[in-house]
Amino acid sequence: MKTSNDKQWLFPQQFVIGAKHADFFEFWKKYEIAPSLVITSHPELNICQFSQANRALILLGNILDPNKPGHDDFEITKELLLENSSFEEIIRSTFELCGNWVFLYREGENIFLFHDCT
């Protein structure tokens, strides 16, 4: 039997990106990416972030590196940012990666979004 708290389980693994949080999802998590860009995400959606200087890489979902099966989402995200100096290099570095993911890349004031092939 469903209760009123079951609303928190609607729309699993989904997210909303915009200028303000989607307040109609009261149980969802809230993240600030930049002063004018925020994410509201389902409680079960994995989100991890690594930042260095004026750059950041934010992972939504799950990512796997078949060449480094022991690495988790955070380690892969961190390596992508540290081992690549541009947005284009980061994109190329994801070609062999698997999973179901979206990345947000921030460099200074610029923010880019890209995702896996599915």
C-alpha positions in Angstrom: 0.0 0.0 0.0 1.4 3.4 -1.0 1.6 6.3 1.4 2.0 10.0 0.9 5.8 9.5 1.4 5.9 7.4 -1.7 6.0 10.6 -3.7 9.8 10.6 -3.0 10.2 7.5 -5.2 8.5 9.0 -8.3 10.7 9.6 -11.3 13.7 7.5 -10.2 17.2 8.6 -11.4 15.8 11.8 -12.9 16.9 15.4 -12.4 16.0 19.0 -13.3 18.6 21.6 -14.2 17.6 25.3 -14.2 18.0 28.7 -12.7 16.1 27.7 -9.5 15.3 24.5 -7.7 12.2 22.5 -8.7 10.5 22.9 -5.3 7.6 20.6 -6.3 9.9 17.6 -5.5 10.2 18.2 -1.8 12.3 15.1 -1.1 14.8 15.6 -3.9 18.4 16.7 -3.3 19.5 20.2 -4.3 22.9 21.2 -5.7 24.3 24.6 -6.8 26.5 24.4 -9.9 26.9 28.1 -10.4 25.1 31.2 -9.1 22.5 30.9 -11.9 22.5 27.1 -12.4 21.2 24.5 -10.0 20.2 20.8 -10.0 17.3 19.2 -8.3 17.7 15.4 -8.3 15.9 12.3 -7.3 17.3 10.9 -4.0 18.6 7.8 -5.7 20.5 9.6 -8.5 24.3 9.3 -7.9 26.0 12.7 -8.1 29.7 13.3 -7.5 31.9 16.3 -8.2 35.6 17.1 -8.4 36.9 20.7 -8.6 40.3 22.1 -9.1 41.1 25.8 -9.4 38.4 27.4 -11.7 37.3 24.0 -13.2 34.9 21.4 -12.0 33.4 18.1 -13.4 30.1 17.0 -12.0 28.8 13.4 -12.7 25.1 12.5 -12.7 24.6 8.8 -12.9 27.2 6.0 -13.0 30.3 5.6 -15.0 32.6 2.6 -15.6 36.1 2.4 -16.9 36.7 -1.1 -18.4 40.5 -0.5 -18.3 40.3 0.3 -14.5 37.5 -1.8 -13.1 38.5 -1.0 -9.5 37.9 2.7 -9.9 34.6 4.2 -8.7 32.6 7.2 -10.0 34.6 9.7 -8.0 38.0 8.4 -9.0 37.0 8.4 -12.7 35.6 11.9 -12.5 38.7 13.1 -10.7 41.1 11.6 -13.3 39.1 13.0 -16.2 39.5 16.5 -14.8 43.1 16.2 -13.7 44.4 14.4 -16.8 42.7 16.6 -19.4 43.2 20.4 -19.8 40.2 21.2 -22.1 36.6 20.4 -22.5 37.4 18.7 -25.9 40.0 16.5 -24.2 37.6 15.4 -21.5 35.0 14.4 -24.1 37.6 12.4 -26.1 38.6 10.7 -22.8 35.1 9.4 -22.3 34.9 7.5 -25.6 35.9 4.1 -24.0 33.9 4.6 -20.8 30.6 2.8 -20.1 27.6 3.5 -17.9 24.6 5.8 -17.9 25.8 9.3 -17.2 25.7 13.0 -17.8 28.6 15.3 -17.1 28.6 19.0 -16.4 31.9 20.7 -17.0 32.5 24.1 -15.6 35.5 26.3 -16.5 35.2 29.8 -15.1 31.9 31.2 -16.1 31.4 28.6 -18.9 29.3 25.4 -18.3 29.0 22.6 -20.8 26.8 19.5 -20.6 27.5 16.2 -22.4 26.3 12.6 -21.9 26.9 9.0 -22.8 25.7 7.6 -26.1 22.4 6.4 -24.7 
